[in-house]
Structure formats: C-alpha cells, structure tokens
Amino acid sequence: MIIIHHLNSSRSHRIVWLMEELGLPYELVKYQRDPQTRLAPPELRQIHPMGKSPAIVDNGRIVIESAAIIDYILRHYGKGRLQPPVTTPAYDDYVQWLHFAEGSAMLPLLLKLYTTRLGEAVAPLTPRIDSEIANHLGYVDRHLAGKQYLLGDLFSGADIMLFDATALARRYERLAAHPNLSAWHDRVQQRPAFARAVERGGTR
C-alpha cells in the first residue's frame, strides 16, 4: 500500500486527491507546519533528506515531487486512467501541462506569496511579478475556452497539478479576470474525489 507523507497546507493534497480519483487504498501520515515559521517539521527529514512534502513510500521506494509522484502512481497503478494513451499526441500535451503547472504557472505566484512579506521593499518587483502572473493565467484561460479540462473532456493528472496555482491566484484576486480558468477552478472542486480528499487530508 502506498504511504503518503502529508503536510497540512501543502502540495501533498494533490496526491491525496489523485488516490481518491483512482479509488486506490493508501495510508496517510500527517504532519503539521510550525504555526510561527510555517515550515515543515523536522520529522519529514527522516523520510527524505529534503524534508519536504509530498513524499510517498511504495514497497520501500521513496518518491518526491508532485509531478513525479503523479507520473509514478499513474504508470504503476492507473491502468490507463487520468492520462491519455502514451502513443497519442494528446499524451505529449498532457506531459506539457503536467510540468507547466509547477514549472511555469506556480513560480510568479510563489514570488507574490513570499515578496508580499517585504512590504514597500518589494515595490520595484511588483509590476514584473504581476505581469508574469497575468501572462501565465491568460495563457491557460485562452486554452480552456470551450473545454471542460486541460485535455478537453478528459480530466487528468495535469488538472490535479494545476489546481494549486489557481488556488493561489484566487487568494490574490487574480482569477476573476480569467473566466474560463475561474470556471475550471470551480468545476474541478465539484468532483466527488476532491471532496473526499479534503475530508481526509484537509484543504490546500
């Protein structure tokens, strides 16, 4: 059985959601952030030297990084679900979106998250950060025109990966300007597996 080392308010909720979508059994080991520093507890370093979450353990093998974990679980246990067939062009699109979510979309939003703590000192960077947020969100918004999910009618692991970025975008009131993406964000939260993941692991 896969063990998910799950930190509150972290990307590890993606993996709980994935397992609920697949209907696979898993063990959830929960950790809490330090309420002052918001850092992960040192106990996570006993699982992996990075001390980060998500991390899974499967038959003694430790896997970190959200996209890598999603890929690992779908390859080993997905039985073709939540991704297109590997031999199709749609699979290449899927892989692109899987990595876009963290590699491109999340970066300016994380910069926004961290630099807002600097007060007026961040003013010179704010226009560039804001423009990059708008650039990335706008790109996805245009792509989603007329689509239910990133891959059209197919809900996939890439949709699970992207949710964290849109959750941060809504937190900073940047999502309303992108109606297709905003509707997508609301739509994926209506999935029963999302509700089960929140019930078991908490909110993002």
Summary of the structure (lengths in Angstrom):
residues: 204
radius of gyration: 17.1
end to end distance: 23.8
largest distance: 51.2
contacts: 610
relative contact order: 0.15
helix: 56%
strand: 12%
